[in-house]
Amino acid sequence: MSLRVKAEIHPGESMKNILLFVLATLVLVGNAVACPTRNISLQGTLNLNATSASLPSPLTFANLSSAAALEHTVDIRTKSNSQKTLFFYWFAGGPSEWTLYVFVDGADVGAVSGIPMQVGHIANITFESGHLSVSKSAQLTVSWVDSDIEPITVLLNDISLNAVGHNEMFVSQDGTDGGCSALSRNDYDGDGVGDHAIWRPDSGYWAVLNSSYNSVVGTHVQPYIWQQWGLPGDYPMQGDYTGDGKSDLVVWRPGNGTWYICSSEVGFDCAQGTAIQWGLPGDRPLVGDYDADGVNDPAVWRPSDNRFYIYSDSPNYVGAQWGLPGDIPVGSSSSQ
């Protein structure tokens, strides 16, 4: 299993009793490239009667553990396939306002071993009628000593308050523990769950029903995306093309061989869209990560020479000649 969640229960401190459930379905593939953790989703309840507190001084793991109303750790995978631990500490600032702090061990970022180093926080976590008043997220950008910088998005989803004297947190993430499982190409809200999405070919409109929206418990996440991006005849090419762990709105235009990307990083503000010319009329556009960096690469298969052409962060390269006339490349999309 790729996700291990640990919690400490402190005797005599009933409000810190923690029930953690791990929600992860993972496929392990031996000797494969690791899938780095890109998204961590948190759901659960916090104690309405938790004592207000702030970050302790001196800042040690022991003092953080004593001061926080709730603590838990999540083991993640980096781009270099090494395991790292994130430490989460929840602090109550009042009955309806909380702050979440995220730390790593100093040794993992080139500092002193055993000393907590803060890598992010989410402040002003507020509640209305016992439920999260607005969706909250933070992007952690950690400079690991043995791996490239890999942004991780922490999403608060379905957090509520309770008055029964305990905290409960459900944790899920999208990394794997030794091999690479296919990430959802249709996760537009970054919660690690595929979303229902359609592209309307006659108008170029995208309609996405976000899985993180739950009308039953009253979350305040945007329920859907409704955005015009594309023209009749374009090919919708789902997936994450920017590396933030969320799918983007992407089309490939066969008339000019251009990829048009409306990124989730800018909130699907398509006025800030970008274009990459890669391909020729008659090519078949492909969905895939061809350089193992966890990000989709614009790619086409050319029927005239049965060859794959890949555009990636690595130097642009031509893939293998593979196939015969009349073949259909796996992963190709269609405008219909």
C-alpha positions as CSV (number, residue, x, y, z in Angstrom):
1,M,0.0,0.0,0.0
2,S,1.4,3.4,-0.9
3,L,-0.1,5.5,1.8
4,R,0.7,5.1,5.5
5,V,-0.9,7.4,8.0
6,K,0.3,7.5,11.6
7,A,-1.3,9.2,14.6
8,E,-0.4,9.6,18.3
9,I,-3.0,9.4,21.0
10,H,-2.0,11.2,24.1
11,P,-3.3,9.8,27.4
12,G,-5.7,12.1,29.2
13,E,-6.3,14.3,26.2
14,S,-9.6,13.0,24.9
15,M,-10.1,15.8,22.4
16,K,-7.0,14.5,20.6
17,N,-8.4,11.0,20.0
18,I,-7.8,10.4,16.3
19,L,-9.5,8.1,14.0
20,L,-7.8,8.0,10.6
21,F,-8.9,6.1,7.6
22,V,-6.8,5.6,4.6
23,L,-8.6,5.8,1.3
24,A,-6.4,4.6,-1.5
25,T,-6.6,2.0,-4.2
26,L,-3.3,1.5,-5.8
27,V,-1.7,-0.8,-8.4
28,L,2.0,-1.6,-7.7
29,V,4.2,-2.3,-10.7
30,G,7.7,-3.6,-10.0
31,N,10.7,-1.8,-11.4
32,A,8.6,1.1,-12.7
33,V,9.0,4.8,-12.4
34,A,7.4,6.2,-9.3
35,C,4.3,8.4,-9.5
36,P,5.1,11.4,-7.3
37,T,2.4,12.5,-4.9
38,R,0.7,15.6,-6.3
39,N,-2.5,15.8,-4.3
40,I,-3.4,15.1,-0.7
41,S,-7.1,15.4,0.1
42,L,-8.4,15.8,3.7
43,Q,-11.9,15.1,4.9
44,G,-13.3,14.8,8.4
45,T,-14.4,16.5,11.5
46,L,-12.8,18.8,14.1
47,N,-13.7,19.3,17.7
48,L,-15.9,22.3,18.2
49,N,-14.6,22.6,21.9
50,A,-10.9,22.3,21.1
51,T,-8.7,24.6,23.2
52,S,-7.2,27.6,21.3
53,A,-3.5,27.4,20.8
54,S,-0.7,28.7,18.6
55,L,2.7,27.5,17.4
56,P,4.9,26.6,20.4
57,S,8.4,28.0,21.2
58,P,10.8,26.5,20.9
59,L,9.6,24.7,17.8
60,T,10.1,21.0,18.2
61,F,8.1,18.0,17.2
62,A,7.4,17.2,20.8
63,N,6.1,20.7,21.5
64,L,4.0,20.7,18.3
65,S,2.5,17.4,19.3
66,S,1.6,18.7,22.7
67,A,0.1,22.0,21.5
68,A,-1.9,20.8,18.4
69,A,-5.5,19.7,18.7
70,L,-4.9,17.1,16.0
71,E,-1.8,15.7,14.4
72,H,-1.1,13.1,11.7
73,T,1.6,12.2,9.2
74,V,1.5,11.1,5.6
75,D,4.2,9.2,3.8
76,I,4.5,10.5,0.2
77,R,6.6,9.6,-2.9
78,T,8.9,12.1,-4.6
79,K,9.8,12.3,-8.2
80,S,13.0,10.4,-7.5
81,N,10.9,7.6,-5.9
82,S,12.1,8.3,-2.4
83,Q,9.7,8.2,0.5
84,K,9.2,11.4,2.6
85,T,7.0,12.2,5.5
86,L,4.8,15.3,5.9
87,F,3.7,16.2,9.4
88,F,0.2,17.9,9.7
89,Y,-0.7,19.9,12.8
90,W,-4.2,21.4,13.4
91,F,-4.5,24.4,15.7
92,A,-7.8,25.9,16.9
93,G,-7.9,29.7,17.0
94,G,-11.5,29.8,18.2
95,P,-14.7,27.8,18.0
96,S,-15.0,28.3,14.2
97,E,-11.5,29.2,13.0
98,W,-8.6,26.8,12.5
99,T,-5.1,26.8,11.0
100,L,-3.3,23.8,9.5
101,Y,0.5,23.7,9.5
102,V,2.6,21.3,7.4
103,F,6.2,20.4,8.4
104,V,9.0,18.2,7.2
105,D,12.0,16.9,9.1
106,G,15.0,19.2,8.6
107,A,17.2,16.4,7.3
108,D,14.9,16.0,4.3
109,V,15.5,19.6,3.2
110,G,19.2,20.0,4.0
111,A,18.7,21.4,7.6
112,V,19.3,19.9,11.0
113,S,17.9,16.4,11.5
114,G,15.0,16.1,13.9
115,I,14.1,19.8,13.7
116,P,10.6,20.6,12.1
117,M,10.8,22.8,9.1
118,Q,7.5,24.4,8.0
119,V,6.7,24.0,4.3
120,G,3.2,25.4,4.2
121,H,0.0,26.3,6.0
122,I,-3.6,26.9,5.5
123,A,-5.0,29.8,7.6
124,N,-8.4,31.1,8.3
125,I,-10.2,27.8,8.0
126,T,-13.7,28.9,8.9
127,F,-17.0,27.3,9.3
128,E,-20.6,28.2,8.8
129,S,-23.4,26.1,10.4
130,G,-20.7,23.5,11.3
131,H,-19.4,23.1,7.7
132,L,-16.4,24.4,5.9
133,S,-17.5,27.9,4.7
134,V,-15.2,27.9,1.7
135,S,-13.0,25.3,0.0
136,K,-9.3,25.7,1.1
137,S,-6.1,24.5,-0.5
138,A,-2.4,25.2,-0.4
139,Q,0.5,24.2,-2.6
140,L,3.6,22.9,-0.9
141,T,6.8,23.4,-2.9
142,V,9.5,21.5,-1.0
143,S,13.2,21.5,-1.9
144,W,14.0,17.9,-1.1
145,V,17.8,17.2,-0.7
146,D,17.6,14.1,-3.0
147,S,14.8,15.0,-5.5
148,D,13.6,17.7,-7.8
149,I,11.1,20.2,-6.5
150,E,7.7,18.7,-6.9
151,P,4.6,20.8,-5.9
152,I,2.0,19.1,-3.8
153,T,-1.5,20.4,-3.4
154,V,-3.3,19.9,-0.1
155,L,-7.0,20.2,-0.5
156,L,-9.5,20.5,2.4
157,N,-12.7,18.9,1.4
158,D,-15.8,18.2,3.5
159,I,-14.4,19.4,6.8
160,S,-17.0,19.9,9.5
161,L,-17.2,20.6,13.3
162,N,-18.5,18.3,16.0
163,A,-19.2,18.7,19.7
164,V,-18.6,15.1,20.8
165,G,-15.0,15.7,21.9
166,H,-12.9,14.1,19.2
167,N,-11.2,14.8,15.9
168,E,-11.5,12.5,12.8
169,M,-9.7,12.9,9.6
170,F,-9.8,10.9,6.3
171,V,-6.6,11.2,4.2
172,S,-6.1,10.3,0.6
173,Q,-3.3,10.9,-1.9
174,D,-2.5,9.9,-5.5
175,G,1.1,8.7,-5.3
176,T,2.2,5.0,-5.2
177,D,4.7,3.1,-3.1
178,G,7.1,1.6,-5.5
179,G,5.5,1.6,-9.0
180,C,3.5,3.9,-11.1
181,S,-0.3,3.5,-11.4
182,A,-2.2,5.5,-13.9
183,L,-3.5,8.8,-12.5
184,S,-6.9,9.8,-13.5
185,R,-6.9,11.9,-16.6
186,N,-10.2,13.5,-15.7
187,D,-9.4,15.0,-12.2
188,Y,-10.2,18.6,-12.7
189,D,-10.6,19.6,-9.1
190,G,-7.5,17.9,-7.7
191,D,-9.1,15.6,-5.2
192,G,-7.6,12.4,-6.7
193,V,-11.0,11.2,-8.0
194,G,-12.0,11.3,-11.7
195,D,-14.7,13.8,-12.6
196,H,-17.6,13.4,-15.1
197,A,-16.6,15.4,-18.1
198,I,-17.9,16.0,-21.6
199,W,-16.8,18.1,-24.5
200,R,-19.5,19.4,-26.9
201,P,-18.1,19.2,-30.5
202,D,-20.6,21.5,-32.1
203,S,-19.8,24.4,-29.7
204,G,-16.5,23.6,-28.1
205,Y,-17.9,23.7,-24.6
206,W,-16.5,21.7,-21.7
207,A,-18.9,20.6,-18.9
208,V,-17.3,19.0,-15.9
209,L,-19.1,17.8,-12.7
210,N,-16.5,18.1,-9.9
211,S,-16.4,15.0,-7.7
212,S,-15.3,17.1,-4.7
213,Y,-18.7,18.8,-4.6
214,N,-21.2,17.0,-2.3
215,S,-24.6,18.6,-2.2
216,V,-25.6,16.2,0.6
217,V,-23.2,17.5,3.2
218,G,-23.2,21.0,1.8
219,T,-19.6,21.6,0.6
220,H,-18.9,24.9,-0.9
221,V,-16.7,23.6,-3.7
222,Q,-17.6,24.8,-7.2
223,P,-20.0,22.1,-8.4
224,Y,-19.1,22.2,-12.1
225,I,-17.0,23.8,-14.8
226,W,-18.7,25.2,-17.8
227,Q,-16.2,26.7,-20.2
228,Q,-16.0,27.3,-23.9
229,W,-12.6,26.1,-25.3
230,G,-12.2,24.7,-28.7
231,L,-13.8,24.8,-32.1
232,P,-15.8,22.3,-34.1
233,G,-13.5,19.7,-35.5
234,D,-11.0,20.0,-32.6
235,Y,-9.9,16.9,-30.6
236,P,-10.4,17.1,-26.8
237,M,-7.2,15.9,-25.1
238,Q,-7.8,15.3,-21.4
239,G,-5.0,15.3,-18.8
240,D,-2.6,17.4,-16.8
241,Y,-0.3,19.3,-19.1
242,T,1.1,21.8,-16.5
243,G,2.1,19.6,-13.6
244,D,-0.2,20.9,-10.9
245,G,-2.0,17.5,-10.5
246,K,-5.2,18.7,-12.0
247,S,-6.6,18.0,-15.5
248,D,-6.6,21.0,-18.0
249,L,-8.9,21.9,-20.8
250,V,-7.0,21.0,-23.9
251,V,-7.8,20.6,-27.6
252,W,-5.7,19.8,-30.6
253,R,-6.6,21.5,-33.9
254,P,-6.0,19.2,-36.9
255,G,-6.0,22.1,-39.4
256,N,-2.9,23.6,-38.0
257,G,-1.5,20.9,-35.7
258,T,-1.7,23.2,-32.6
259,W,-2.4,22.3,-29.0
260,Y,-4.5,24.8,-27.1
261,I,-4.2,24.6,-23.3
262,C,-6.6,26.3,-20.8
263,S,-4.8,25.5,-17.5
264,S,-6.3,24.6,-14.1
265,E,-3.4,26.6,-12.6
266,V,-5.2,29.9,-13.7
267,G,-8.6,28.6,-12.5
268,F,-9.6,27.7,-16.1
269,D,-9.4,31.3,-17.2
270,C,-9.1,30.6,-20.8
271,A,-8.2,34.2,-21.6
272,Q,-4.8,33.1,-20.3
273,G,-4.6,30.0,-22.5
274,T,-1.5,28.9,-24.2
275,A,-0.7,27.3,-27.6
276,I,1.9,24.8,-28.7
277,Q,2.2,24.0,-32.4
278,W,3.1,20.3,-32.6
279,G,1.8,18.1,-35.4
280,L,0.7,18.3,-39.0
281,P,-2.7,17.9,-40.7
282,G,-3.4,14.1,-40.9
283,D,-1.6,13.3,-37.6
284,R,-3.3,11.5,-34.8
285,P,-2.9,13.3,-31.4
286,L,-2.1,11.2,-28.4
287,V,-2.6,11.4,-24.6
288,G,0.3,10.2,-22.6
289,D,3.4,11.0,-20.4
290,Y,6.3,10.0,-22.5
291,D,9.2,11.2,-20.4
292,A,8.1,9.9,-17.0
293,D,7.8,13.3,-15.3
294,G,4.1,12.8,-14.4
295,V,2.9,15.5,-16.9
296,N,1.2,14.8,-20.2
297,D,3.3,15.6,-23.3
298,P,1.8,16.8,-26.6
299,A,2.4,13.9,-29.0
300,V,1.2,12.8,-32.4
301,W,1.4,9.6,-34.5
302,R,2.0,10.2,-38.2
303,P,0.3,7.7,-40.5
304,S,2.4,8.7,-43.4
305,D,5.6,7.3,-41.8
306,N,4.0,5.3,-38.8
307,R,6.2,7.3,-36.4
308,F,5.6,8.9,-33.0
309,Y,6.5,12.5,-32.5
310,I,6.8,13.7,-28.9
311,Y,7.1,17.2,-27.5
312,S,8.4,17.2,-23.9
313,D,10.4,19.1,-21.3
314,S,13.3,17.0,-22.3
315,P,14.8,18.0,-25.7
316,N,12.2,17.5,-28.3
317,Y,12.6,14.1,-29.8
318,V,11.1,11.8,-32.4
319,G,9.8,8.6,-31.0
320,A,10.1,5.2,-32.5
321,Q,8.8,4.1,-35.9
322,W,6.1,1.7,-34.8
323,G,3.1,0.5,-36.8
324,L,1.8,-0.1,-40.3
325,P,-0.5,1.8,-42.6
326,G,-4.1,1.5,-41.3
327,D,-3.1,1.0,-37.7
328,I,-4.7,3.1,-34.9
329,P,-2.3,4.3,-32.2
330,V,-3.4,3.5,-28.7
331,G,-4.2,6.7,-26.7
332,S,-5.4,8.7,-29.7
333,S,-8.4,11.0,-29.4
334,S,-11.2,11.9,-31.8
335,S,-13.2,15.0,-32.6
336,Q,-16.4,13.0,-32.7
